[in-house]
Each structure stands twice: as structure tokens, then as C-alpha cells.
């Protein structure tokens, strides 16, 4: 996961004592959606230009800052080098947008670029195709099936369930979930395992200006 932070500058010297600042007003869902749209207009073309898919983009208020989370994926997966490359490209595009007068967001924000973990729900044809060969669990009508993905195209997916093949259309399926198989653990990257074990606890944590990931950049 790559991070990019933006912070206001601080002047050197002593500062007068002052009362604690009031708690920040919560941003309305409507405004968050508008901010997300502004970020997506800048970030979407950049991610597409690097050859990856923008799987998700979210803008959340955490304390006095905002967290902009970008999830990318590709047919061959996304390694740490690719995430760092995309993060730099996105960061440059955001800088250029702000310099040109685009009002992305007021105040400080932090950008995180990462790839989806194995616990990401399979909802689109490309999600299923990228997990060919893996064991998945999915609700099909009133049944829950656990089987291995043997094929997936634009119309549907084929699952091998206990040796029997089931051809299913996507409109008959709920979100699929990849099942971690301990006998196949060597096929799963360390990044995917980290995402699987992470219960998204970072969403509720505040930021620390002095703590940044290796790929972090503070402004």
C-alpha cells in the first residue's frame, strides 16, 4: 500500500497558548460523494493509463483530515512496484489538478493506493476471470455453492463443485468470496494474506504526521 499525505506548513518559533479547537463538523454524505466524483475524474484516467483497473475509490473523513483510498487491480495482479508506480502517477496528477485551480477537497488529506485482498467480493466478470483456479463460495438462488472456478467469461462462470461442473450466469449469483486453502497457501502472495488478515481497522484510526509508510510522502 502506498500513501501520500498533504499537510499545511508550520511556522518555526513559539506559538501562543490557545484553547483546544472544537471538534470538526462532520462532512455530509452528499458532499463526500461530490468530493469522490472530483477525485475520480482526476484519478480514473491516470489508473487506466497505467494499464490497471480502478476497482474502488472512497473518500472518508477521519478527525480533521480525509482519507482517499484507491484500489487498483490487473489481470496479472498488482505487485508492490506497480502500486508505487501508480501512486506516484496519481500524486503528480493531483498536484497538477490543484495547481490548475481544481477544488478537490478543503483541508488536509491522505492518499492510499493498494490492491484488493483475497477477501474482496467477486462482483464483476473480470473478478471471476482473475480468480480462475481458486476455490470460491457463492450464493446461487437459495443454495450456497463452494467450488473451484474453471472458466469465466462475459456471460457467466463455471464452477467445479465436488467434481460436477455448474455453468452459472452472473445475474443468478451473489458476490463470490475466495476461500483460503491452506494446502495452496504458497500460491497466495504476502500482500494478499496481509489484506485478508486485516479487518480494516485502519479506517477508524487517526493519522500521525510522523508515521508514514515507506512509500509515504508528506507535504
C-alpha positions as CSV (number, residue, x, y, z in Angstrom):
1,X,0.0,0.0,0.0
2,X,1.4,3.4,-0.9
3,X,0.5,6.5,0.9
4,X,0.7,10.2,0.1
5,X,-0.1,12.9,2.6
6,X,-0.7,16.5,2.3
7,X,-0.4,18.8,5.3
8,X,-0.3,22.5,5.9
9,X,3.0,24.1,6.6
10,X,4.1,25.1,10.2
11,X,6.0,28.2,11.1
12,X,9.0,27.9,13.3
13,X,9.1,29.6,16.7
14,X,6.9,29.6,19.7
15,X,3.2,29.7,19.4
16,X,0.9,31.3,21.9
17,X,-1.2,29.1,24.1
18,X,-4.7,28.7,22.9
19,X,-7.9,26.8,23.7
20,X,-8.5,23.4,22.2
21,X,-10.0,23.6,18.8
22,X,-13.6,22.5,18.6
23,X,-14.4,19.1,17.1
24,X,-14.6,19.3,13.3
25,X,-18.0,19.3,11.7
26,X,-18.9,16.0,10.0
27,X,-19.0,16.1,6.2
28,X,-22.4,15.2,4.8
29,X,-22.7,12.1,2.6
30,X,-23.7,14.3,-0.3
31,X,-20.5,16.4,0.0
32,X,-18.4,13.2,0.4
33,X,-20.0,11.8,-2.8
34,X,-19.2,15.1,-4.6
35,X,-15.6,15.0,-3.4
36,X,-15.3,11.4,-4.5
37,X,-16.5,12.3,-8.0
38,X,-13.9,15.1,-8.2
39,X,-11.1,12.8,-7.2
40,X,-12.3,10.0,-9.6
41,X,-12.3,12.5,-12.5
42,X,-8.6,13.0,-11.9
43,X,-7.5,9.6,-10.8
44,X,-9.6,7.4,-13.1
45,X,-7.8,8.3,-16.4
46,X,-4.4,8.0,-14.7
47,X,-5.0,4.5,-13.4
48,X,-6.4,3.5,-16.8
49,X,-3.3,5.0,-18.5
50,X,-1.1,2.7,-16.4
51,X,-2.9,-0.4,-17.7
52,X,-4.8,-1.2,-14.5
53,X,-8.4,-1.1,-13.4
54,X,-9.7,1.4,-10.8
55,X,-11.7,-1.1,-8.6
56,X,-12.8,1.4,-6.0
57,X,-12.3,4.9,-4.7
58,X,-13.6,6.2,-1.4
59,X,-13.3,9.5,0.5
60,X,-13.8,9.3,4.3
61,X,-13.5,11.9,7.0
62,X,-11.3,10.9,9.9
63,X,-10.9,13.5,12.5
64,X,-9.8,16.8,10.9
65,X,-8.4,15.0,7.8
66,X,-9.8,13.0,5.0
67,X,-8.6,9.6,3.7
68,X,-8.7,9.0,0.0
69,X,-8.5,5.2,-0.7
70,X,-7.8,3.9,-4.2
71,X,-8.0,0.2,-5.1
72,X,-6.4,-1.0,-8.3
73,X,-6.2,-4.4,-9.9
74,X,-5.0,-6.0,-13.1
75,X,-5.1,-9.3,-15.0
76,X,-1.7,-10.3,-13.7
77,X,-2.2,-9.0,-10.2
78,X,-0.6,-5.9,-8.8
79,X,2.8,-6.0,-7.0
80,X,4.4,-3.5,-4.7
81,X,6.4,-1.9,-7.5
82,X,3.3,-1.4,-9.6
83,X,1.4,0.1,-6.6
84,X,4.3,2.5,-6.0
85,X,4.4,3.5,-9.7
86,X,0.6,4.1,-9.8
87,X,0.8,6.1,-6.6
88,X,3.5,8.4,-8.0
89,X,1.4,8.9,-11.2
90,X,-1.7,9.7,-9.2
91,X,0.1,12.0,-6.8
92,X,1.5,14.0,-9.8
93,X,-2.0,14.3,-11.3
94,X,-3.5,15.5,-8.1
95,X,-0.7,18.1,-7.7
96,X,-1.3,19.3,-11.3
97,X,-5.1,19.5,-10.7
98,X,-4.7,21.5,-7.6
99,X,-2.2,23.9,-9.3
100,X,-4.6,24.4,-12.1
101,X,-7.3,25.5,-9.6
102,X,-9.3,22.4,-9.3
103,X,-11.0,22.3,-5.9
104,X,-10.6,18.7,-4.9
105,X,-11.1,19.0,-1.1
106,X,-10.7,21.5,1.6
107,X,-8.0,20.9,4.3
108,X,-5.6,18.0,4.7
109,X,-6.0,14.6,3.1
110,X,-4.0,11.4,2.8
111,X,-3.9,9.2,-0.2
112,X,-3.6,5.4,0.0
113,X,-3.1,3.3,-3.1
114,X,-3.4,-0.5,-2.7
115,X,-4.7,-3.7,-4.3
116,X,-7.8,-5.6,-3.2
117,X,-7.1,-8.5,-0.9
118,X,-8.4,-12.1,-1.3
119,X,-11.4,-11.1,0.8
120,X,-12.6,-8.7,-1.9
121,X,-16.1,-9.8,-3.1
122,X,-16.3,-11.1,-6.7
123,X,-19.0,-9.0,-8.4
124,X,-17.7,-8.3,-12.0
125,X,-16.8,-10.7,-14.8
126,X,-13.1,-9.7,-14.6
127,X,-13.1,-10.5,-10.8
128,X,-14.2,-14.1,-11.6
129,X,-11.8,-14.4,-14.5
130,X,-8.8,-13.3,-12.4
131,X,-9.6,-16.0,-9.9
132,X,-9.8,-18.9,-12.3
133,X,-8.5,-22.0,-10.4
134,X,-9.4,-20.7,-7.0
135,X,-12.0,-22.1,-4.6
136,X,-14.9,-19.7,-4.1
137,X,-18.1,-19.7,-2.1
138,X,-21.2,-18.0,-3.7
139,X,-24.9,-17.9,-3.2
140,X,-26.9,-19.1,-6.2
141,X,-30.6,-18.7,-5.7
142,X,-31.5,-20.5,-2.5
143,X,-28.3,-22.5,-2.5
144,X,-24.7,-21.7,-1.3
145,X,-22.1,-23.3,-3.5
146,X,-18.4,-23.9,-2.8
147,X,-16.5,-24.8,-5.9
148,X,-13.4,-24.1,-8.0
149,X,-13.6,-21.6,-10.8
150,X,-12.7,-23.5,-14.0
151,X,-13.8,-20.8,-16.5
152,X,-15.3,-17.3,-16.6
153,X,-16.3,-15.1,-19.5
154,X,-18.5,-12.1,-20.1
155,X,-21.7,-14.1,-19.6
156,X,-21.0,-16.3,-16.6
157,X,-18.8,-18.6,-14.7
158,X,-18.3,-22.4,-14.5
159,X,-17.7,-23.9,-11.0
160,X,-16.4,-27.4,-10.3
161,X,-18.4,-28.5,-7.2
162,X,-17.3,-31.8,-5.9
163,X,-16.4,-33.0,-9.4
164,X,-19.6,-31.7,-11.0
165,X,-19.5,-28.6,-13.3
166,X,-22.1,-25.9,-12.8
167,X,-22.4,-23.2,-15.5
168,X,-23.9,-20.1,-13.9
169,X,-24.9,-16.7,-15.2
170,X,-23.7,-13.7,-13.2
171,X,-27.3,-12.4,-12.7
172,X,-28.1,-15.7,-10.8
173,X,-25.2,-15.2,-8.4
174,X,-24.5,-13.1,-5.4
175,X,-21.0,-11.8,-4.6
176,X,-18.4,-14.6,-4.6
177,X,-15.8,-15.0,-1.9
178,X,-12.4,-16.6,-2.4
179,X,-11.7,-19.3,0.1
180,X,-8.2,-19.6,1.6
181,X,-6.9,-23.1,1.2
182,X,-4.0,-24.0,3.5
183,X,-2.6,-26.6,1.1
184,X,-2.4,-23.9,-1.6
185,X,-1.0,-21.1,0.7
186,X,2.2,-20.9,-1.4
187,X,0.1,-19.6,-4.3
188,X,-1.1,-16.6,-2.4
189,X,1.1,-13.5,-2.1
190,X,2.2,-12.0,1.2
191,X,0.3,-8.8,0.2
192,X,-3.0,-10.8,-0.3
193,X,-2.6,-12.6,3.1
194,X,-2.0,-9.2,4.8
195,X,-5.2,-7.8,3.3
196,X,-7.1,-11.0,4.3
197,X,-5.9,-10.7,7.9
198,X,-6.6,-7.0,8.1
199,X,-10.0,-6.3,9.4
200,X,-9.9,-2.7,8.0
201,X,-9.0,-1.4,11.5
202,X,-7.1,1.5,9.8
203,X,-10.4,3.1,8.8
204,X,-11.1,4.1,12.4
205,X,-7.6,5.3,13.3
206,X,-6.5,8.9,13.2
207,X,-3.4,9.9,11.3
208,X,0.0,10.7,12.8
209,X,2.1,13.2,10.8
210,X,5.3,11.5,12.0
211,X,4.3,8.0,10.9
212,X,4.3,7.2,7.2
213,X,4.7,4.0,5.2
214,X,7.9,3.6,3.2
215,X,6.1,4.9,0.1
216,X,4.6,7.8,2.0
217,X,5.2,11.4,1.1
218,X,4.3,14.3,3.4
219,X,3.7,17.8,2.1
